[in-house]
Amino acid sequence: MSGPLHGIRIVEISAVGPVALFATIMADLGATVIRVDRPSHFEGRKEGAHVANRPVVDRDLKQPESVAFVLDLVRGADVLIEGYRPGVMERLGLGPDVCLAANPKLVFARMTGWGQQGPFAGEPGHDINYLALTGALAAIGTEQEPIPPLNLIADYGGGSMFACVGVLAALLSALRSGKGQVIDVAMIDGVGSLFSMQYERYAQGLWNNARRTNTLDGAAPYYGCYPCKDGKWVAAGALEMKFRRAMANTIGVPELGEESSSDPASWPQLRTRVAEAFKTATRDEWMERMYGRETCCTPILDMDEAPHHPHNVARTGFFQDQGGWVPSPAPRFSATPAERKAPRTAEDVLKDFAAAAGTAPPA
């Protein structure tokens, strides 16, 4: 056995980013995943960070024989995941009712940006749009403008990660009850959950709507990013007073370690003092001075640097494939380790699905 999800079979109806990352994670954890892609996309999507660990078959789902092929897979599957707009799978003849009739234990996961219901359900969108409608994007950026934080939060945090949690929870339920179910994984819902602490603090009067006026949004002088003498940057995260004092002593700004530094009225002047201090040495010089002193300060590494940092090397946080450095599978398991494997052949995987369904392998 390899991986904690060994023996779980997943049908992935191809979609962009978040669905693909979900399937990558499941395959890294040992699940048997087969990706069904459109012929027009097939050649360009057989490889890559979010496709490389599982086989891909090309099928035109507008053709009856392809629908029958997917239903054959469903009969031997534990999970199906799709990322179409609401109603598309139904129009193809592969909606939840049809699939659950073929396999009552199936977990049918639907990942979209807006969810299956609501005025925007049929609209297109991307990470930035889902962030915008939850209030999260308005809180991220400079005083002058919101800044999208790549596509990490809504697509992969609100989408892929919540799909992982939802599917695993539904699998446990199916094991106990013998009944599958449909999961509505909406990125906008996931972002809302991730942003819940800020809503709580806002209701308590502890968070402001204005950007760069809060502890965690770059306003606090002990929680932010600073350029150094060589133009490289340091990330300071000294929230607790004991860490703040260690940082203050190391950079030579003693007032940063005083109780008054928690007063937002002191932040603009203190931030200027801290910024001036960091510019007196290079980033790596600061890191040498700070290591082991509990300052909660780290170097801000780019993608060339990060794989070579001693901590990442010690944990094998990255590995190399033909295309360069790739982050390693996470999390870590003591008895059933996750790993990135070369994909099995589609023919081999189809036999697994057929054996589970008690049928011949689909053609």
Disulfide bonds with the S-S distance in Angstrom:
none
